[in-house]
Amino acid sequence: MKRKREFQIQCGEHSGIVRADSIGKAWRKLTKGKTKGFAPLVRWTECYKGLPWFYQTPQSLDKIR
């Protein structure tokens, strides 16, 4: 079984820490089909890894599997 990773995501009104296999799945789990309240860019990082923050458009995260 693949171990789930923890992502911290911030985008306008939508923010939280989500466990998922990929950033795309974490994004869809966080937003749950919402269509309002988004910022032009999503800011995300993988928790507890000491990685920098990454910035992407919300549309690009919708396409990631």
JOGIGI-V242994 format. One record per pair of residues at least 12 apart in sequence whose C-alpha atoms are under 8 Angstrom apart, sorted by the first residue. I is the first residue (numbers start at 1). GAP is how many residues later the second one is. D is the distance in Angstrom with one decimal. If there is no record, write none. Layout:
i->I gap->GAP d->D
i->I gap->GAP d->D
//
This chain:
i->2 gap->19 d->7.5
i->3 gap->18 d->7.2
i->4 gap->15 d->5.9
i->4 gap->16 d->5.0
i->4 gap->17 d->4.9
i->5 gap->14 d->5.4
i->5 gap->15 d->5.5
i->5 gap->16 d->5.9
i->5 gap->17 d->7.3
i->5 gap->41 d->7.3
i->6 gap->12 d->5.6
i->6 gap->13 d->4.4
i->6 gap->14 d->6.5
i->6 gap->40 d->5.9
i->6 gap->41 d->5.5
i->7 gap->12 d->6.4
i->7 gap->13 d->7.7
i->7 gap->16 d->6.9
i->7 gap->19 d->7.0
i->7 gap->37 d->6.8
i->7 gap->38 d->5.7
i->7 gap->39 d->4.5
i->7 gap->40 d->5.5
i->8 gap->36 d->5.5
i->8 gap->37 d->5.5
i->8 gap->38 d->6.2
i->8 gap->39 d->6.2
i->9 gap->18 d->7.6
i->9 gap->33 d->7.1
i->9 gap->34 d->5.9
i->9 gap->35 d->4.4
i->9 gap->36 d->6.8
i->10 gap->32 d->5.9
i->10 gap->33 d->5.2
i->10 gap->34 d->6.3
i->11 gap->27 d->5.6
i->11 gap->28 d->5.3
i->11 gap->29 d->7.9
i->11 gap->30 d->6.6
i->11 gap->31 d->4.7
i->11 gap->32 d->6.3
i->12 gap->25 d->5.8
i->12 gap->26 d->4.7
i->12 gap->27 d->4.5
i->13 gap->24 d->5.2
i->13 gap->25 d->6.4
i->13 gap->26 d->7.9
i->14 gap->16 d->7.3
i->14 gap->17 d->6.9
i->14 gap->23 d->7.1
i->14 gap->24 d->7.0
i->15 gap->15 d->7.5
i->16 gap->14 d->7.3
i->18 gap->12 d->6.9
i->22 gap->43 d->7.1
i->23 gap->38 d->7.3
i->23 gap->41 d->7.4
i->24 gap->37 d->5.3
i->24 gap->38 d->6.2
i->24 gap->39 d->7.1
i->24 gap->40 d->4.7
i->24 gap->41 d->5.4
i->25 gap->39 d->7.6
i->25 gap->40 d->6.5
i->27 gap->34 d->6.7
i->27 gap->35 d->7.4
i->28 gap->34 d->7.0
i->38 gap->20 d->7.7
i->40 gap->17 d->6.3
i->40 gap->18 d->7.3
i->41 gap->14 d->6.1
i->41 gap->15 d->5.4
i->41 gap->16 d->4.6
i->41 gap->17 d->6.3
i->42 gap->12 d->8.0
i->42 gap->13 d->5.5
i->42 gap->14 d->5.2
i->42 gap->15 d->5.8
i->42 gap->16 d->5.9
i->43 gap->12 d->4.7
i->43 gap->13 d->6.8
//
